[in-house]
Amino acid sequence: MASFVIEGGHRLCGEIHPQGAKNEVLQIICATLLTAEEVTVNNIPDILDVNNLIQLLREMGVTVAKKGIDSYSFKAENVDLAYLESDEFLKKCSTLRGSVMLIGPMVARFGKALISKPGGDKIGRRRLDTHFVGIQNLGADFRYDEGRGIYEITADRLQGSYMLLDEASVTGTANIVMAAVLAKGTTTIYNAACEPYVQQLCRLLNRMGAKISGIASNLLTIEGVEELHGAQHTVLPDMIEVGSFIGMAAMTKSEITIKNVSYENLGIIPESFRRLGIKLEQKGDDIYVPAQETYQIESFIDGSIMTIADATWPGLTPDLLSVMLVVATQAKGSVLIHQKMFESRLFFVDKLIDMGAQIILCDPHRAVVIGHNHGFKLRGARLTSPDIRAGIALLIAAMSAEGTSTISNIEQIDRGYQNIEGRLNAIGARITRI
């Protein structure tokens, strides 16, 4: 098991480029199974979750070729359907959360999918009802094999239908859309997720020959087609990395420029950091964060304490709340962080409290942060990364802390951040992988 050793207190300076969006690319790679023709994907990040999914497709019989540093082609012409029923395949699915999005393409194109309960972050319950009910609405039959612990999904030919999703699940919407593009007739999905990740998926599918309208709204209409063809796609910059770098600059009093961020796809993220008092400027498609000795949390117009909460898009993504919580520990003022979607994502705050942060954990969903206003530095500590987003938040805390910190279980960070120590060291951080 690898660890990071971080020497805190060093300011950053320079330019940094965000990687391709992890949450988008997992959907896009699964979508390549919908056609026998070649699909080329650019700006793929070199991270564990993505590499594991690419390897899984290779073992399924998909021809995968590396075209460049971050470009791959996928040709699912000879998928090994027998392998998809093997214990080896099902075991690998159980360790990879993104594998759940294989269901839609497999059922749509081959009429059958088997999958074990997928793994991923340990951040509380992440139910799959939206995926399953949506695909059932298209006419698929679901059976749970309790002995093997697997789901078996079958359908002769999916049939388009109207559905109102019980939650605007990003991966659930993606799965249903990928199933519906080859279904017979028209599918209408209301309360669909409309994050840029889903928009990008829909645009790729349309380039492949699908007929999807309503992109960027929560009402998608999909006219089924007989088959899809090859296409090219470029993945957006990762908005979570962009937000992480903004928070990192504020915590370490650093001046950095985040390059090529696709600003129009960041939604409310820049304004949410401004609410914490962080100055940032849009310069073309870059974000410039000036060095700040202090930053003050805003209050609401009536004077009440600022609340930062996650919400479905175009609200604030839950993946950035861990970062914003850490950033607030050195702000002037107080803020209530309300993590609505996952009940275990705030449990990492006990590690920040050990470092000297003033945080009251109200319940599994809410924490009040009382900022130090940089008057008191966090202390270096021995830490463990419980999940991807808490891992990067702890890394930010350690970079701003006094003394040396060690973060173990950094495989969690590697799942979502490409060569993070190399890129940060290049602009002034002191992080060593051991």
Sequence and secondary structure as in RCSB ss.txt:
>XXXX:A:sequence
MASFVIEGGHRLCGEIHPQGAKNEVLQIICATLLTAEEVTVNNIPDILDVNNLIQLLREMGVTVAKKGIDSYSFK
AENVDLAYLESDEFLKKCSTLRGSVMLIGPMVARFGKALISKPGGDKIGRRRLDTHFVGIQNLGADFRYDEGRGI
YEITADRLQGSYMLLDEASVTGTANIVMAAVLAKGTTTIYNAACEPYVQQLCRLLNRMGAKISGIASNLLTIEGV
EELHGAQHTVLPDMIEVGSFIGMAAMTKSEITIKNVSYENLGIIPESFRRLGIKLEQKGDDIYVPAQETYQIESF
IDGSIMTIADATWPGLTPDLLSVMLVVATQAKGSVLIHQKMFESRLFFVDKLIDMGAQIILCDPHRAVVIGHNHG
FKLRGARLTSPDIRAGIALLIAAMSAEGTSTISNIEQIDRGYQNIEGRLNAIGARITRI
>XXXX:A:secstr
  EEEEE     EEEE   B HHHHHHHHHHGGG SSEEEEES    HHHHHHHHHHHHTT EEEE SSS EEEE
 SS  TTGGGSHHHHHHHHT GGGGGGHHHHHHHHSEEEEE      SS    HHHHHHHHHTT EEEEETTTTE
EEEE SS B  EEE SS  HHHHHHHHHHHTTSBSEEEEES    HHHHHHHHHHHHTT EEE TTSSEEEEE  
S    EEEE  B HHHHHHHHHHHHHTT EEEE    GGG TTHHHHHHHTT   EEETTEEEE   S  B    
TTS  EEEE  STTS  GGGHHHHHHHHTTSBSEEEEE  S TTTTTTHHHHHHTT EEEEEETTEEEEE  TTS
S  B  EEE  SHHHHHHHHHHHHHSBSEEEEE THHHHTT TTHHHHHHTTT  EEE 
